[in-house]
Protein backbone atom coordinates (compact mmCIF):
# COMPACT_ATOMS: atom_id res chain seq x y z
CA UNK A 1 0.00 0.00 0.00
CA UNK A 2 1.49 3.36 -1.03
CA UNK A 3 1.87 6.37 1.23
CA UNK A 4 -1.14 8.30 -0.14
CA UNK A 5 -3.54 5.36 0.16
CA UNK A 6 -2.33 4.61 3.68
CA UNK A 7 -2.73 8.26 4.76
CA UNK A 8 -6.25 8.38 3.33
CA UNK A 9 -7.20 5.15 5.13
CA UNK A 10 -5.97 6.59 8.42
CA UNK A 11 -8.04 9.78 7.89
CA UNK A 12 -11.34 8.03 7.16
CA UNK A 13 -10.78 5.66 10.05
CA UNK A 14 -12.17 8.43 12.28
CA UNK A 15 -14.92 10.02 10.16
CA UNK A 16 -16.40 12.25 12.89
CA UNK A 17 -13.05 13.85 13.65
CA UNK A 18 -12.37 14.27 9.92
CA UNK A 19 -15.75 15.91 9.26
CA UNK A 20 -15.35 18.36 12.14
CA UNK A 21 -11.89 19.38 10.97
CA UNK A 22 -13.11 19.81 7.38
CA UNK A 23 -16.13 21.90 8.38
CA UNK A 24 -14.02 24.26 10.49
CA UNK A 25 -11.33 24.58 7.83
CA UNK A 26 -13.89 24.98 5.04
CA UNK A 27 -15.78 27.74 6.90
CA UNK A 28 -12.59 29.72 7.50
CA UNK A 29 -11.30 29.39 3.94
CA UNK A 30 -14.78 30.00 2.52
CA UNK A 31 -15.32 33.21 4.47
CA UNK A 32 -11.94 34.60 3.40
CA UNK A 33 -12.60 33.66 -0.22
CA UNK A 34 -16.10 35.19 -0.13
CA UNK A 35 -14.70 38.46 1.22
CA UNK A 36 -12.07 38.49 -1.53
CA UNK A 37 -14.71 37.92 -4.23
CA UNK A 38 -17.07 40.53 -2.86
CA UNK A 39 -14.43 43.19 -2.19
CA UNK A 40 -12.77 42.71 -5.60
CA UNK A 41 -16.01 43.03 -7.55
CA UNK A 42 -17.28 45.93 -5.44
CA UNK A 43 -14.03 47.86 -5.93
CA UNK A 44 -14.15 47.21 -9.67
CA UNK A 45 -17.73 48.50 -9.84
CA UNK A 46 -16.88 51.59 -7.81
CA UNK A 47 -13.79 52.34 -9.88
CA UNK A 48 -15.49 51.74 -13.24
CA UNK A 49 -18.40 54.01 -12.34
CA UNK A 50 -16.29 56.95 -11.17
CA UNK A 51 -15.94 57.78 -14.89
CA UNK A 52 -13.34 60.48 -14.11
CA UNK A 53 -16.06 62.78 -12.78
CA UNK A 54 -14.56 65.50 -10.59
CA UNK A 55 -17.68 66.97 -9.01
CA UNK A 56 -21.39 66.22 -8.66
CA UNK A 57 -23.75 69.14 -8.03
CA UNK A 58 -27.26 68.62 -6.69
CA UNK A 59 -29.73 69.50 -3.95
CA UNK A 60 -28.66 69.93 -0.34
CA UNK A 61 -28.49 66.73 1.70
CA UNK A 62 -26.09 63.87 2.22
CA UNK A 63 -23.10 64.14 -0.15
CA UNK A 64 -22.68 60.36 -0.13
CA UNK A 65 -26.35 59.94 -1.04
CA UNK A 66 -25.88 62.40 -3.91
CA UNK A 67 -22.94 60.37 -5.25
CA UNK A 68 -24.68 57.01 -4.86
CA UNK A 69 -27.84 58.27 -6.58
CA UNK A 70 -26.15 60.19 -9.41
CA UNK A 71 -23.21 57.92 -10.23
CA UNK A 72 -24.02 54.46 -8.89
CA UNK A 73 -27.82 54.67 -9.11
CA UNK A 74 -28.37 52.71 -5.91
CA UNK A 75 -29.98 55.38 -3.73
CA UNK A 76 -32.71 58.00 -3.91
CA UNK A 77 -31.74 61.54 -5.00
CA UNK A 78 -31.41 64.33 -2.45
CA UNK A 79 -33.92 66.40 -4.45
CA UNK A 80 -33.96 68.61 -7.53
CA UNK A 81 -32.27 71.85 -8.52
CA UNK A 82 -33.57 74.39 -11.03
CA UNK A 83 -32.01 75.02 -14.42
CA UNK A 84 -31.62 78.64 -13.38
CA UNK A 85 -29.39 77.58 -10.46
CA UNK A 86 -27.09 75.43 -12.57
CA UNK A 87 -27.12 77.71 -15.62
CA UNK A 88 -23.54 79.01 -15.02
CA UNK A 89 -22.17 75.45 -15.06
CA UNK A 90 -23.93 74.63 -18.34
CA UNK A 91 -22.05 77.36 -20.17
CA UNK A 92 -19.84 75.56 -22.74
CA UNK A 93 -17.33 78.43 -22.46
CA UNK A 94 -16.91 78.07 -18.70
CA UNK A 95 -13.18 78.56 -18.01
CA UNK A 96 -12.97 75.74 -15.43
CA UNK A 97 -15.48 73.16 -16.68
CA UNK A 98 -14.78 70.87 -19.61
CA UNK A 99 -18.02 68.88 -19.40
CA UNK A 100 -21.26 69.32 -17.45
CA UNK A 101 -23.78 66.54 -17.97
CA UNK A 102 -27.28 66.93 -16.49
CA UNK A 103 -29.17 64.03 -14.93
CA UNK A 104 -32.90 63.80 -14.28
CA UNK A 105 -34.01 60.82 -12.18
CA UNK A 106 -37.36 59.71 -10.91
CA UNK A 107 -38.81 56.93 -13.07
CA UNK A 108 -38.13 53.30 -13.86
CA UNK A 109 -39.22 50.52 -16.18
CA UNK A 110 -39.47 47.10 -14.51
CA UNK A 111 -36.97 48.24 -11.89
CA UNK A 112 -34.42 49.70 -14.32
CA UNK A 113 -33.89 53.43 -13.86
CA UNK A 114 -34.74 55.88 -16.62
CA UNK A 115 -32.22 58.71 -16.78
CA UNK A 116 -32.86 62.00 -18.52
CA UNK A 117 -29.50 63.23 -19.78
CA UNK A 118 -27.46 64.02 -22.91
CA UNK A 119 -25.82 61.65 -25.43
CA UNK A 120 -22.41 62.66 -24.02
CA UNK A 121 -23.31 60.66 -20.90
CA UNK A 122 -22.51 57.51 -22.89
CA UNK A 123 -18.99 58.79 -23.59
CA UNK A 124 -18.22 58.89 -19.85
CA UNK A 125 -18.18 55.09 -19.84
CA UNK A 126 -16.67 54.65 -23.32
CA UNK A 127 -20.00 53.28 -24.43
CA UNK A 128 -20.91 52.35 -27.98
CA UNK A 129 -24.12 51.50 -29.73
CA UNK A 130 -24.57 47.82 -30.49
CA UNK A 131 -27.50 48.65 -32.76
CA UNK A 132 -29.77 51.55 -33.62
CA UNK A 133 -29.00 55.21 -32.95
CA UNK A 134 -28.73 57.66 -30.07
CA UNK A 135 -31.82 59.38 -28.66
CA UNK A 136 -32.48 62.67 -30.43
CA UNK A 137 -36.24 63.25 -30.13
CA UNK A 138 -38.67 63.46 -27.26
CA UNK A 139 -39.55 59.97 -25.95
CA UNK A 140 -36.56 58.29 -27.64
CA UNK A 141 -34.65 55.92 -25.35
CA UNK A 142 -31.36 54.06 -25.61
CA UNK A 143 -31.16 50.99 -23.41
CA UNK A 144 -28.12 49.54 -21.63
CA UNK A 145 -27.12 46.00 -22.55
CA UNK A 146 -28.09 44.46 -19.21
CA UNK A 147 -31.46 46.18 -19.01
CA UNK A 148 -32.31 45.28 -22.60
CA UNK A 149 -31.45 41.61 -22.04
CA UNK A 150 -33.35 41.30 -18.76
CA UNK A 151 -36.49 43.16 -19.81
CA UNK A 152 -36.47 41.94 -23.41
CA UNK A 153 -36.35 45.37 -25.03
CA UNK A 154 -35.41 45.52 -28.70
CA UNK A 155 -35.32 48.23 -31.36
CA UNK A 156 -38.85 49.54 -31.86
CA UNK A 157 -40.11 48.37 -28.45
CA UNK A 158 -42.31 50.84 -26.60
CA UNK A 159 -43.23 51.10 -22.93
CA UNK A 160 -44.57 53.48 -20.31
CA UNK A 161 -42.50 54.31 -17.26
CA UNK A 162 -43.39 53.91 -13.59
CA UNK A 163 -42.92 56.65 -11.01
CA UNK A 164 -40.09 56.16 -8.52
CA UNK A 165 -37.46 53.43 -8.44
CA UNK A 166 -39.61 50.50 -7.34
CA UNK A 167 -41.35 48.26 -9.84
CA UNK A 168 -45.06 48.81 -9.22
CA UNK A 169 -47.85 48.54 -11.81
CA UNK A 170 -49.94 51.00 -9.81
CA UNK A 171 -47.39 53.76 -10.44
CA UNK A 172 -47.27 53.51 -14.24
CA UNK A 173 -47.79 56.82 -16.08
CA UNK A 174 -50.79 55.58 -18.06
CA UNK A 175 -51.60 59.01 -19.45
CA UNK A 176 -48.10 59.64 -20.80
CA UNK A 177 -46.83 59.04 -24.30
CA UNK A 178 -44.84 55.77 -24.44
CA UNK A 179 -41.08 55.71 -24.74
CA UNK A 180 -39.67 54.23 -27.94
CA UNK A 181 -36.45 52.20 -28.03
CA UNK A 182 -34.17 53.56 -30.77
CA UNK A 183 -30.84 52.11 -29.67
CA UNK A 184 -29.21 49.32 -27.66
CA UNK A 185 -25.79 49.89 -26.09
CA UNK A 186 -22.95 47.39 -26.15
CA UNK A 187 -21.94 45.97 -22.72
CA UNK A 188 -19.44 48.11 -20.81
CA UNK A 189 -19.29 46.42 -17.39
CA UNK A 190 -20.37 49.72 -15.82
CA UNK A 191 -23.60 50.99 -14.31
CA UNK A 192 -24.64 52.18 -17.76
CA UNK A 193 -25.51 48.58 -18.66
CA UNK A 194 -28.39 48.79 -16.17
CA UNK A 195 -29.82 52.16 -17.27
CA UNK A 196 -32.40 53.39 -19.76
CA UNK A 197 -31.27 56.71 -21.23
CA UNK A 198 -33.37 59.46 -22.77
CA UNK A 199 -33.25 63.24 -23.08
CA UNK A 200 -34.25 65.48 -20.19
CA UNK A 201 -37.25 66.86 -22.08
CA UNK A 202 -38.75 63.35 -22.19
CA UNK A 203 -38.63 63.10 -18.40
CA UNK A 204 -40.33 66.48 -18.08
CA UNK A 205 -42.96 65.51 -20.65
CA UNK A 206 -43.85 62.30 -18.80
CA UNK A 207 -44.37 64.19 -15.56
CA UNK A 208 -46.28 66.96 -17.34
CA UNK A 209 -43.93 69.57 -15.87
CA UNK A 210 -43.15 71.20 -19.19
CA UNK A 211 -44.21 74.85 -19.14
CA UNK A 212 -42.95 75.58 -22.63
CA UNK A 213 -45.65 74.50 -25.10
CA UNK A 214 -43.11 73.72 -27.80
CA UNK A 215 -41.87 70.58 -26.09
CA UNK A 216 -45.40 69.36 -25.49
CA UNK A 217 -46.13 69.93 -29.17
CA UNK A 218 -43.09 67.80 -29.97
CA UNK A 219 -44.50 65.00 -27.84
CA UNK A 220 -47.92 65.20 -29.47
CA UNK A 221 -46.36 65.32 -32.92
CA UNK A 222 -44.30 62.30 -31.98
CA UNK A 223 -47.45 60.42 -30.95
CA UNK A 224 -49.30 61.47 -34.10
CA UNK A 225 -46.49 60.08 -36.23
CA UNK A 226 -47.24 56.66 -34.73
CA UNK A 227 -43.70 56.44 -33.32
CA UNK A 228 -42.20 56.14 -36.79
CA UNK A 229 -38.45 56.32 -36.24
CA UNK A 230 -37.48 55.19 -39.68
CA UNK A 231 -37.57 58.64 -41.21
CA UNK A 232 -34.41 60.72 -41.41
CA UNK A 233 -35.90 63.86 -39.94
CA UNK A 234 -34.62 64.66 -36.44
CA UNK A 235 -36.33 67.15 -34.19
CA UNK A 236 -34.02 69.76 -32.70
CA UNK A 237 -34.39 70.01 -28.94
CA UNK A 238 -33.71 73.37 -27.32
CA UNK A 239 -30.79 73.70 -24.86
CA UNK A 240 -31.67 73.17 -21.21
CA UNK A 241 -30.83 76.78 -20.37
CA UNK A 242 -33.92 77.77 -22.37
CA UNK A 243 -36.04 76.14 -19.64
CA UNK A 244 -35.06 78.22 -16.57
CA UNK A 245 -38.10 77.18 -14.53
CA UNK A 246 -37.57 73.46 -15.05
CA UNK A 247 -35.58 71.20 -12.72
CA UNK A 248 -32.97 68.47 -12.97
CA UNK A 249 -31.64 66.11 -10.32
CA UNK A 250 -27.90 66.70 -10.56
CA UNK A 251 -24.99 67.72 -12.71
CA UNK A 252 -21.85 65.65 -13.43
CA UNK A 253 -18.83 67.90 -13.88
CA UNK A 254 -15.37 67.28 -15.32
CA UNK A 255 -12.77 70.04 -14.92
CA UNK A 256 -10.52 71.38 -17.67
CA UNK A 257 -7.63 71.22 -15.24
CA UNK A 258 -7.06 70.72 -11.54
CA UNK A 259 -6.00 74.23 -10.56
CA UNK A 260 -6.78 76.06 -7.33
CA UNK A 261 -9.99 77.62 -8.64
CA UNK A 262 -11.34 74.27 -9.79
CA UNK A 263 -10.49 72.57 -6.51
CA UNK A 264 -12.12 75.44 -4.62
CA UNK A 265 -15.38 75.15 -6.60
CA UNK A 266 -16.89 72.55 -4.26
CA UNK A 267 -16.51 74.75 -1.18
CA UNK A 268 -17.75 77.79 -3.06
CA UNK A 269 -20.94 76.00 -4.15
CA UNK A 270 -21.59 74.59 -0.68
CA UNK A 271 -21.09 77.92 1.06
CA UNK A 272 -22.63 80.37 -1.40
CA UNK A 273 -25.57 78.55 -3.02
CA UNK A 274 -28.63 76.52 -2.06
CA UNK A 275 -27.03 73.53 -3.78
CA UNK A 276 -24.37 71.11 -2.65
CA UNK A 277 -21.32 69.77 -4.44
CA UNK A 278 -19.62 66.48 -3.65
CA UNK A 279 -16.38 64.90 -4.85
CA UNK A 280 -16.96 61.28 -5.90
CA UNK A 281 -13.50 59.99 -4.96
CA UNK A 282 -13.71 61.45 -1.44
CA UNK A 283 -17.21 60.11 -0.78
CA UNK A 284 -16.39 56.64 -2.09
CA UNK A 285 -13.25 56.52 0.08
CA UNK A 286 -15.48 57.46 3.00
CA UNK A 287 -17.81 54.61 2.07
CA UNK A 288 -14.82 52.24 1.86
CA UNK A 289 -13.84 53.23 5.38
CA UNK A 290 -17.37 52.52 6.65
CA UNK A 291 -17.52 49.15 4.92
CA UNK A 292 -13.92 48.37 5.77
CA UNK A 293 -14.57 48.13 9.51
CA UNK A 294 -17.05 45.30 9.07
CA UNK A 295 -15.00 43.61 6.37
CA UNK A 296 -11.89 43.71 8.53
CA UNK A 297 -13.78 42.20 11.47
CA UNK A 298 -15.06 39.39 9.25
CA UNK A 299 -11.57 38.84 7.85
CA UNK A 300 -10.11 38.41 11.32
CA UNK A 301 -12.97 36.11 12.26
CA UNK A 302 -12.17 33.96 9.23
CA UNK A 303 -8.47 33.88 10.12
CA UNK A 304 -9.31 32.81 13.67
CA UNK A 305 -11.56 30.03 12.33
CA UNK A 306 -8.75 28.80 10.07
CA UNK A 307 -6.30 28.81 12.98
CA UNK A 308 -8.79 26.94 15.17
CA UNK A 309 -9.34 24.43 12.38
CA UNK A 310 -5.56 23.96 12.13
CA UNK A 311 -5.53 23.32 15.88
CA UNK A 312 -8.36 20.82 15.37
CA UNK A 313 -6.26 18.96 12.78
CA UNK A 314 -3.32 18.96 15.19
CA UNK A 315 -5.44 17.57 18.05
CA UNK A 316 -7.01 14.95 15.79
CA UNK A 317 -3.65 13.69 14.51
CA UNK A 318 -1.95 13.91 17.89
CA UNK A 319 -4.70 12.05 19.74
CA UNK A 320 -4.82 9.33 17.09
CA UNK A 321 -1.14 8.50 17.63
CA UNK A 322 -1.92 6.79 20.93
CA UNK A 323 -4.23 4.33 19.19
CA UNK A 324 -1.84 3.86 16.29
CA UNK A 325 1.47 3.39 18.15
CA UNK A 326 1.38 -0.40 17.84
CA UNK A 327 0.50 -0.11 14.13
CA UNK A 328 3.44 2.23 13.54
CA UNK A 329 5.84 -0.04 15.44
CA UNK A 330 4.79 -2.91 13.17
CA UNK A 331 5.44 -0.71 10.14
CA UNK A 332 8.94 -0.08 11.41
CA UNK A 333 9.60 -3.80 11.85
CA UNK A 334 8.34 -4.43 8.32
CA UNK A 335 10.86 -2.00 6.86
CA UNK A 336 9.10 1.34 7.22
CA UNK A 337 11.62 4.09 7.91
CA UNK A 338 11.26 7.06 10.25
CA UNK A 339 10.95 9.28 7.17
CA UNK A 340 8.07 7.10 5.91
CA UNK A 341 6.11 7.56 9.16
CA UNK A 342 6.92 11.27 9.24
CA UNK A 343 5.72 11.71 5.64
CA UNK A 344 2.54 9.70 6.30
CA UNK A 345 1.40 11.95 9.16
CA UNK A 346 2.34 15.17 7.32
CA UNK A 347 0.45 13.92 4.26
CA UNK A 348 -2.63 13.33 6.41
CA UNK A 349 -2.50 16.96 7.54
CA UNK A 350 -2.03 18.14 3.94
CA UNK A 351 -4.95 16.01 2.68
CA UNK A 352 -7.24 17.44 5.36
CA UNK A 353 -6.12 20.97 4.43
CA UNK A 354 -6.72 20.37 0.70
CA UNK A 355 -10.18 18.90 1.31
CA UNK A 356 -11.02 21.79 3.64
CA UNK A 357 -9.79 24.28 1.03
CA UNK A 358 -11.89 22.68 -1.73
CA UNK A 359 -14.95 22.69 0.53
CA UNK A 360 -14.34 26.34 1.48
CA UNK A 361 -13.85 27.48 -2.12
CA UNK A 362 -17.02 25.65 -3.18
CA UNK A 363 -19.00 27.26 -0.35
CA UNK A 364 -17.65 30.75 -1.13
CA UNK A 365 -18.38 30.65 -4.86
CA UNK A 366 -21.85 29.16 -4.43
CA UNK A 367 -22.53 31.70 -1.68
CA UNK A 368 -21.30 34.55 -3.91
CA UNK A 369 -23.56 33.40 -6.74
CA UNK A 370 -26.57 33.39 -4.42
CA UNK A 371 -25.57 36.81 -3.12
CA UNK A 372 -25.12 38.04 -6.70
CA UNK A 373 -28.74 37.16 -7.49
CA UNK A 374 -29.95 39.18 -4.49
CA UNK A 375 -27.71 42.13 -5.40
CA UNK A 376 -28.96 42.04 -8.97
CA UNK A 377 -32.60 42.06 -7.84
CA UNK A 378 -32.04 44.87 -5.33
CA UNK A 379 -29.56 47.14 -7.12
CA UNK A 380 -29.46 45.92 -10.74
CA UNK A 381 -25.70 45.42 -10.43
CA UNK A 382 -24.17 42.33 -12.01
CA UNK A 383 -21.93 40.18 -9.81
CA UNK A 384 -20.86 36.58 -10.26
CA UNK A 385 -19.70 33.72 -8.11
CA UNK A 386 -18.08 31.92 -11.04
CA UNK A 387 -14.97 34.01 -11.07
CA UNK A 388 -11.69 32.77 -9.62
CA UNK A 389 -9.07 35.15 -8.26
CA UNK A 390 -5.31 34.97 -8.17
CA UNK A 391 -5.51 35.51 -4.41
CA UNK A 392 -7.22 32.13 -4.06
CA UNK A 393 -3.98 30.47 -5.14
CA UNK A 394 -2.21 32.21 -2.26
CA UNK A 395 -5.05 31.04 -0.04
CA UNK A 396 -4.32 27.45 -1.13
CA UNK A 397 -0.64 27.89 -0.26
CA UNK A 398 -1.65 29.21 3.16
CA UNK A 399 -4.04 26.29 3.69
CA UNK A 400 -1.33 23.78 2.82
CA UNK A 401 1.06 25.55 5.19
CA UNK A 402 -1.43 25.35 8.06
CA UNK A 403 -2.07 21.67 7.34
CA UNK A 404 1.66 20.90 7.36
CA UNK A 405 2.34 22.91 10.52
CA UNK A 406 -0.59 21.23 12.31
CA UNK A 407 0.81 17.80 11.38
CA UNK A 408 4.45 18.60 12.10
CA UNK A 409 4.59 17.77 15.83
CA UNK A 410 2.52 14.55 15.54
CA UNK A 411 4.71 13.54 12.57
CA UNK A 412 7.91 14.02 14.60
CA UNK A 413 6.47 11.99 17.45
CA UNK A 414 5.38 9.22 15.06
CA UNK A 415 8.83 9.03 13.47
CA UNK A 416 10.40 8.61 16.92
CA UNK A 417 8.23 5.65 17.89
CA UNK A 418 10.24 3.20 20.07
CA UNK A 419 9.77 -0.18 18.40
CA UNK A 420 10.83 -2.44 21.30
CA UNK A 421 8.95 -0.56 23.99
CA UNK A 422 5.75 -0.30 21.94
CA UNK A 423 5.75 -4.00 20.89
CA UNK A 424 6.47 -5.14 24.44
CA UNK A 425 3.52 -3.09 25.69
CA UNK A 426 1.33 -4.53 22.94
Helices and strands as residue ranges (DSSP letters): H 3-12, H 15-50, E 55-59, H 63-67, I 68-72, E 81-82, H 83-86, G 87-90, E 97-109, E 112-117, H 120-124, E 129-132, E 140-143, H 145-151, E 158-159, E 162-163, G 169-171, E 179-185, G 191-194, E 196-199, H 200-206, H 213-224, G 240-242, E 247-248, E 250-255, H 260-263, H 265-272, E 275-278, H 280-333, H 338-379, H 391-415, H 419-425
